[in-house]
Amino acid sequence: MNVIFAGTPDFAATALKAIADAGFHIPLVLTQPDRPKGRGMQLQASPVKQAAQTLGLNIAQPQTLRSEETQALLREQNADVMVVAAYGLILPEAVLSIPKHGCLNIHASLLPRWRGAAPIQRAIEAGDTETGICIMKMDAGLDTGDIISEHKYTIQPTDTANEVHDALAEIGAQAIVADLQQLAQSGRLTATKQSENGITYAQKLNKEEAKIDWHQPAAAIERKIRAFNPVPAAWTVWQDAPLKIWQAEIINETGAPGEVLRCDSEGLVVACEEQALRITSLQPAGSKRMDIAAFAAGRHIDQGTVL
């Protein structure tokens, strides 16, 4: 089969490598244009572009898929199917109909829960105990297409978004390969319509919502810390500057919301609306991420300080 692949970040690169390793012919890879990144703001290729270059695949980086030139390029590939994973561009209906069997999306949630841009983070933030991967036949809606296969993953109590991301990337890669093999063997895929019940939307993340509100219960804040690790990173304000919080655990202590109960090599303990958090990994402004022992060795936050 001819499989066009469209994706941009590491999550998608994992799937691209798996599809190539399984022996499918990939005549074209679509990925976002190179973006400036890092301190020097140098143009950097996406993880998918880097993987495609290593595999020796043809690459296109259109600004949009709405141009006739790009759509003509896609038609020239004579594709049986297009696989889409965290691509970042909207696929117009004209593109969805180009491949013989349409476009398949690797989505990191159990649809219809958490349609949208940040399903992994929103699942952790909400306290979901289960998420997974859906292979979906794309339509014109936002993650509304019929489900071809579903693969569950249990969210562990200490899982960060980074850990769930890596687990789902592997699950998604295996799932899409299995479904492509089924399509190659039978010439068709069975799909089931999504339920009309339980629909939720995973809104895009922003830095401002990552600011910790200590008037929330410790359990809610702890989930936010894990959900926003590594991006955009939960943070609070200390000495008029952002203090990123990377890891914390709930403890049964009380105080005024945001009050520092103690700061030593065992943890920075901060009271919440309910219970408290013992912070064990953090990052002051202008410094690298560090564990609490390293922080306490060179800095101190007085008891009674309000973050």
WOVEN-V829489 format. One record per residue. PSI is psi in degrees with one decimal (NA if undefined). OMEGA is omega in whole degrees, -180 to 180 (NA if undefined). D_LAST is the distance of its C-alpha to the last C-alpha in Angstrom with 2 decimals. Layout:
psi & omega & d_last
PSI & OMEGA & D_LAST
PSI & OMEGA & D_LAST
//
This chain:
psi & omega & d_last
148.6 & 172 & 57.43
119.6 & -177 & 55.92
109.8 & 170 & 52.14
140.6 & 179 & 50.12
136.4 & 178 & 46.47
119.3 & -180 & 43.57
171.1 & -176 & 40.02
-56.0 & -172 & 37.40
-173.3 & -180 & 34.56
-40.1 & 179 & 34.83
-44.8 & -179 & 35.13
-37.0 & -179 & 38.31
-36.2 & 178 & 39.63
-43.2 & 179 & 39.83
-41.5 & 180 & 42.07
-46.1 & -180 & 44.18
-40.3 & -179 & 44.99
-40.8 & 179 & 45.94
-42.2 & 178 & 48.22
-43.6 & -180 & 49.89
-29.1 & -180 & 50.29
-6.0 & 174 & 51.95
8.0 & 179 & 54.62
146.6 & 178 & 54.05
124.2 & -178 & 55.23
94.9 & -176 & 52.41
-21.2 & -176 & 54.14
139.4 & 174 & 51.04
127.1 & 175 & 47.27
135.8 & 176 & 45.11
164.2 & -178 & 41.64
152.5 & 175 & 39.35
152.8 & 177 & 40.23
141.3 & -178 & 38.73
149.3 & 174 & 35.33
139.2 & -175 & 33.76
155.2 & 176 & 31.10
179.9 & -177 & 29.29
-37.7 & -179 & 28.76
-3.7 & -179 & 32.38
43.2 & 176 & 32.38
146.1 & 177 & 35.69
133.8 & -179 & 37.32
135.3 & 178 & 36.81
147.4 & 177 & 38.84
158.4 & 175 & 37.26
-35.6 & 178 & 37.46
-41.6 & 178 & 40.31
-43.4 & 179 & 42.21
-42.0 & 179 & 41.88
-41.9 & -180 & 43.15
-39.0 & 178 & 45.97
-42.5 & 179 & 47.05
-36.5 & -179 & 47.23
-6.2 & 179 & 49.33
33.2 & -176 & 51.54
154.5 & 175 & 50.94
138.7 & -174 & 51.46
138.7 & 171 & 48.28
142.3 & -178 & 47.69
63.0 & -178 & 44.53
151.1 & 175 & 45.27
-26.6 & -179 & 42.88
157.5 & 175 & 44.10
9.1 & -178 & 46.43
-10.7 & -177 & 48.08
146.9 & 179 & 50.49
-34.4 & 180 & 54.08
-46.4 & -180 & 54.10
-41.8 & -180 & 51.30
-34.9 & 176 & 52.86
-39.9 & 177 & 56.23
-42.4 & 180 & 54.72
-41.1 & 180 & 53.42
-33.5 & -179 & 56.82
-20.8 & -176 & 58.55
-13.0 & -179 & 56.83
48.9 & -173 & 58.79
140.0 & 171 & 55.77
-33.8 & -177 & 56.12
152.5 & 171 & 52.41
131.2 & 176 & 49.13
129.2 & -177 & 46.05
129.8 & 179 & 42.70
110.3 & 176 & 39.32
49.8 & -177 & 36.12
-47.3 & 178 & 38.31
-3.6 & 174 & 36.28
145.5 & 177 & 39.31
135.5 & 176 & 40.91
109.8 & 178 & 44.34
161.8 & -178 & 46.78
-32.5 & 180 & 49.51
-33.0 & 179 & 52.04
-38.3 & -179 & 50.28
-28.7 & -176 & 49.73
-2.2 & -177 & 53.51
-51.0 & 180 & 54.54
148.3 & -177 & 54.39
-44.1 & -178 & 57.14
17.5 & 177 & 54.79
-161.0 & -176 & 51.87
133.6 & -180 & 48.29
132.2 & -179 & 46.24
137.4 & 174 & 42.44
106.3 & -175 & 40.28
134.7 & -172 & 37.35
55.7 & 170 & 34.42
172.4 & 176 & 34.32
90.0 & -177 & 36.78
145.3 & 14 & 37.98
8.8 & 177 & 37.90
133.6 & 177 & 34.34
54.8 & 164 & 31.91
148.0 & 174 & 34.22
-160.7 & -161 & 32.68
-28.4 & -172 & 30.56
58.8 & -174 & 27.82
-34.8 & -179 & 29.42
-49.3 & -177 & 27.96
-41.9 & -178 & 24.30
-33.4 & 178 & 24.94
-44.3 & 179 & 26.88
-45.7 & -178 & 24.12
-37.4 & -178 & 21.46
-9.8 & -179 & 23.94
18.4 & 177 & 24.63
139.8 & 177 & 28.20
-8.0 & -177 & 30.05
139.7 & 171 & 32.66
-154.5 & 179 & 33.10
-159.4 & -180 & 35.77
136.3 & 169 & 38.02
131.1 & 168 & 40.47
119.4 & -169 & 43.33
139.7 & 172 & 44.10
118.3 & -172 & 46.98
142.2 & 170 & 45.46
-167.9 & -174 & 46.48
-12.6 & -178 & 45.51
177.1 & 178 & 42.52
97.8 & 179 & 38.91
40.1 & -177 & 39.24
-0.1 & -173 & 41.89
167.9 & 180 & 44.74
146.6 & -177 & 46.76
127.4 & 178 & 45.52
-42.1 & 177 & 47.72
154.6 & -178 & 45.86
137.5 & -174 & 42.70
116.0 & -171 & 41.07
152.8 & 177 & 38.38
132.3 & 178 & 35.50
121.9 & 178 & 33.51
121.0 & 180 & 29.74
153.4 & -177 & 28.68
-20.6 & -180 & 25.60
3.2 & -177 & 24.06
132.4 & 169 & 25.34
169.3 & 176 & 23.28
-34.0 & -180 & 24.61
-42.4 & -179 & 26.20
-41.4 & 178 & 28.15
-41.0 & 177 & 29.33
-50.3 & -177 & 30.29
-39.7 & 179 & 32.44
-45.2 & -178 & 34.08
-30.7 & 176 & 34.90
-43.3 & 179 & 36.21
-43.7 & 179 & 38.75
-44.1 & 180 & 39.63
-40.0 & 179 & 40.08
-44.7 & 178 & 42.29
-39.1 & -177 & 44.51
-45.4 & -177 & 44.67
-35.6 & 177 & 45.80
-44.7 & 180 & 48.40
-41.7 & -179 & 49.81
-36.6 & 176 & 50.05
-38.4 & 177 & 51.68
-40.0 & 177 & 54.15
-41.8 & 179 & 54.96
-41.1 & 180 & 55.54
-37.4 & -177 & 57.74
-42.0 & -172 & 59.82
-16.6 & -178 & 60.31
7.4 & 180 & 59.82
160.7 & 175 & 57.48
136.1 & 177 & 54.17
131.6 & -179 & 53.63
148.2 & -179 & 50.69
135.5 & 179 & 49.26
145.4 & 177 & 47.77
149.8 & 176 & 44.13
148.8 & 174 & 43.50
-6.0 & -180 & 42.80
149.8 & 175 & 40.43
22.0 & 180 & 36.83
125.9 & 173 & 36.15
158.9 & -177 & 32.51
132.9 & -179 & 31.15
92.0 & -178 & 28.60
152.0 & 178 & 27.11
146.5 & -179 & 26.27
151.4 & 170 & 22.74
157.0 & -173 & 20.64
-35.9 & -175 & 17.55
-37.8 & 180 & 15.88
-13.8 & 178 & 16.21
-8.4 & 176 & 14.56
130.9 & -175 & 11.12
131.8 & 172 & 9.41
104.6 & -175 & 9.63
-5.3 & 175 & 8.21
4.8 & 172 & 11.20
159.8 & 175 & 13.46
151.7 & -180 & 15.21
-37.0 & -178 & 14.33
-40.6 & -180 & 17.67
-39.6 & 180 & 16.99
-41.0 & 179 & 13.77
-39.9 & 178 & 15.75
-39.9 & 179 & 18.59
-40.5 & 179 & 16.70
-43.8 & 179 & 15.59
-38.3 & -178 & 19.29
-34.9 & -176 & 20.65
18.6 & 176 & 18.97
111.8 & 19 & 19.94
-14.2 & -174 & 21.36
133.1 & 3 & 21.17
2.4 & -180 & 19.12
122.8 & 177 & 16.44
145.9 & -176 & 13.27
158.5 & 174 & 10.21
-177.0 & -179 & 6.60
128.0 & 176 & 5.79
128.5 & -177 & 5.90
43.4 & 176 & 8.77
24.2 & 179 & 9.64
156.3 & 179 & 10.56
139.2 & 174 & 10.23
107.7 & -179 & 9.46
140.0 & 179 & 11.93
117.8 & -175 & 12.03
-30.2 & -176 & 15.72
138.0 & 180 & 16.42
159.3 & 177 & 15.18
150.1 & -178 & 17.18
134.8 & 174 & 17.07
155.9 & -173 & 17.65
69.9 & 175 & 18.91
165.2 & -176 & 16.54
157.9 & 177 & 14.93
-175.5 & 176 & 12.44
140.5 & -179 & 10.51
125.4 & -180 & 8.59
-4.0 & -178 & 4.96
131.9 & 175 & 6.40
117.9 & -179 & 7.32
-30.9 & 173 & 11.04
160.7 & 177 & 12.42
110.8 & 178 & 12.60
-171.3 & -175 & 16.19
-11.7 & 179 & 18.66
-23.2 & -180 & 18.58
156.6 & 170 & 15.01
109.4 & -175 & 11.28
120.9 & -177 & 11.07
130.4 & 179 & 8.23
145.9 & 177 & 9.70
-178.0 & 178 & 10.64
-39.6 & 173 & 13.19
128.6 & -180 & 15.77
-159.0 & -178 & 15.62
167.4 & 177 & 12.92
135.3 & 170 & 12.53
108.0 & -178 & 13.72
128.0 & -175 & 12.75
-9.0 & 177 & 15.94
129.9 & -174 & 16.06
175.5 & -176 & 13.73
103.2 & 176 & 14.38
158.1 & 178 & 12.95
132.5 & 178 & 14.37
3.2 & -179 & 18.07
171.1 & 175 & 18.42
164.7 & 174 & 19.94
138.9 & -179 & 18.62
157.8 & 174 & 18.69
167.7 & -172 & 18.64
-31.2 & 180 & 16.42
-41.7 & 178 & 19.42
-39.2 & 179 & 19.81
-48.7 & -176 & 16.20
-23.5 & 180 & 16.42
-27.1 & -176 & 19.84
-11.8 & -177 & 18.79
161.7 & 177 & 15.20
139.0 & 174 & 13.28
119.4 & -174 & 9.83
143.0 & 172 & 10.90
137.0 & -178 & 10.99
-14.0 & 174 & 9.42
139.7 & 178 & 6.43
120.1 & 179 & 3.79
NA & NA & 0.00
//
